[in-house]
Amino acid sequence: MNSTLMNNFPNIFHKVANRVKEYLIDFSYSIENNKIEKLISSYKKLPCSKINYDKFSMEFNYIYFLVNYWKGAKIAIDEATIVPKKILDLGSGSGAMALSYLSWIHHKIGASNSYVNIELILVDENVYQLNYAKKIFKLVEPLFTNIRCNITFQNCEVKDYLKNDNSFDIILLSHLLTENYKSVTDIFHELENLLDLRGEIIIVERIKDPVWYSIGEALRDLFLTSTIGSKKFNTENLPLISHELFSNIDALRTKYMILKNSSQISKKLLIKKYFDAWKGKSIKDVRRIFTKNAKYYNNLHNDPIVGIEGICEYWNNKVLPQIDPQPSLIRMIDWGDDIFIKWSSKFFLCNEQIHLKGYMIISIDITEGKICQLEECFTKKNN
Ligand SMILES: C[S@@+](CC[C@H](N)C(=O)[O-])C[C@H]1O[C@@H](n2cnc3c(N)ncnc32)[C@H](O)[C@@H]1O
């Protein structure tokens, strides 16, 4: 066997795959062979036209669930770095890719004998697909003894979900874009807003799928850096249904892309988020951009406000009463982990128009990608 193709999957991956296989194997009594043939031939088309999952969900999962699980497993093992708190799986189907990622997290945490809390959201427009996801996750959840997972199954169009005000540190898109190749640009523009500053988007599609061209085009004007690669690995001894279907399946191949905010860009994004939080008067966003123990100096003569609760209270008192705040960034100087900013803002308060100008120094906690200290001073323009 070619050594580069050797299987080297930790035990948890086999346990999960075996449990899912036990469940899927029973489908063989209900599925129709002509439906399997139809599905395989329509899935061979590149890019793929939308599959009618109302009719083909059972067959899709029977043939492809474990194939896609192992592809995701290989990518997670070789490439995953973040143990996330919040995962979004878009076009999740029955959750093969999310399941690969959870298996990797369980394996990664295992060595430390502790556990993590994870929020997982599976989004799919097809209710049959999500129903299979519910059954499969219920079966395998007891295997993840290192994870406390809160799973939400969201039955809706991806574009509708993207309008949500939420953020994630891992966003998965596995074999979704091929069915939506005309909307790739629209999806990416919204996706960027859902990505946490330190987060990663992982895209998986077949190697020769022309959807990769649409993905390349869509990335042009986004603030994201990309890593692209492919994987090929031997399927020998891996629990798969497809062995029984395709006698010649000896290797799985897949292509993937990982997108991140670059460190320079993440500073700019953080500042943008600060001004957006001010403009939108959003305490929720304030919680996202400051560390838990951040210090906030709003007056050069006073002690700082310490901690996120105090900062939120300050914003509640000082920012929320402002009517139609229009903050703008005049100048920004990047200085290591600090950023110097000159800003101005106009708003109404008790029927009076206020015009402020000020300076601030923002210090960034690089590991969290959040503001750990803010010092500011400002003056009001007299009318
Ligand atoms: C090929 S399956 C992939 C499932 C899973 N991610 C995997 O890799 O095994 C594509 C899934 O995306 C869903 N889907 C396709 N377009 C969608 C859209 N615009 N909004 C929500 N779900 C979509 C389909 O219902 C289907 O379950």
The ligand as an SDF file (V2000), in Angstrom:
LIG
                    3D

 27 29  0  0  0  0  0  0  0  0999 V2000
  -24.8200   17.3530   -1.3210 C   0  0  0  0  0  0  0  0  0  0  0  0
  -25.6670   17.5930    0.1970 S   0  0  0  0  0  0  0  0  0  0  0  0
  -24.3090   17.7460    1.3110 C   0  0  0  0  0  0  0  0  0  0  0  0
  -24.6700   17.3860    2.7190 C   0  0  0  0  0  0  0  0  0  0  0  0
  -23.5170   17.4690    3.7000 C   0  0  0  0  0  0  0  0  0  0  0  0
  -23.0530   18.8130    3.8800 N   0  0  0  0  0  0  0  0  0  0  0  0
  -22.4010   16.5590    3.2730 C   0  0  0  0  0  0  0  0  0  0  0  0
  -21.3300   17.0400    2.8860 O   0  0  0  0  0  0  0  0  0  0  0  0
  -22.6150   15.3510    3.3120 O   0  0  0  0  0  0  0  0  0  0  0  0
  -26.2260   19.2550    0.0490 C   0  0  0  0  0  0  0  0  0  0  0  0
  -27.1990   19.6610    1.1390 C   0  0  0  0  0  0  0  0  0  0  0  0
  -27.3650   21.0660    1.0650 O   0  0  0  0  0  0  0  0  0  0  0  0
  -28.7320   21.3840    1.1600 C   0  0  0  0  0  0  0  0  0  0  0  0
  -28.9170   22.6190    0.4070 N   0  0  0  0  0  0  0  0  0  0  0  0
  -28.6190   22.8540   -0.8910 C   0  0  0  0  0  0  0  0  0  0  0  0
  -28.8540   24.1330   -1.2100 N   0  0  0  0  0  0  0  0  0  0  0  0
  -29.3190   24.7200   -0.0870 C   0  0  0  0  0  0  0  0  0  0  0  0
  -29.7360   26.0340    0.2270 C   0  0  0  0  0  0  0  0  0  0  0  0
  -29.7000   26.9860   -0.6980 N   0  0  0  0  0  0  0  0  0  0  0  0
  -30.1800   26.3040    1.4690 N   0  0  0  0  0  0  0  0  0  0  0  0
  -30.2000   25.3180    2.4290 C   0  0  0  0  0  0  0  0  0  0  0  0
  -29.8130   24.0540    2.1900 N   0  0  0  0  0  0  0  0  0  0  0  0
  -29.3610   23.7610    0.9460 C   0  0  0  0  0  0  0  0  0  0  0  0
  -29.4690   20.2260    0.5560 C   0  0  0  0  0  0  0  0  0  0  0  0
  -30.8190   20.1270    1.0430 O   0  0  0  0  0  0  0  0  0  0  0  0
  -28.5820   19.0650    0.9960 C   0  0  0  0  0  0  0  0  0  0  0  0
  -29.0080   18.5260    2.2160 O   0  0  0  0  0  0  0  0  0  0  0  0
  1  2  1  0
  2  3  1  0
  2 10  1  0
  3  4  1  0
  4  5  1  0
  5  6  1  0
  5  7  1  0
  7  8  2  0
  7  9  1  0
 10 11  1  0
 11 12  1  0
 11 26  1  0
 12 13  1  0
 13 14  1  0
 13 24  1  0
 14 15  1  0
 14 23  1  0
 15 16  2  0
 16 17  1  0
 17 18  1  0
 17 23  2  0
 18 19  1  0
 18 20  2  0
 20 21  1  0
 21 22  2  0
 22 23  1  0
 24 25  1  0
 24 26  1  0
 26 27  1  0
M  CHG  2   2   1   9  -1
M  END
$$$$
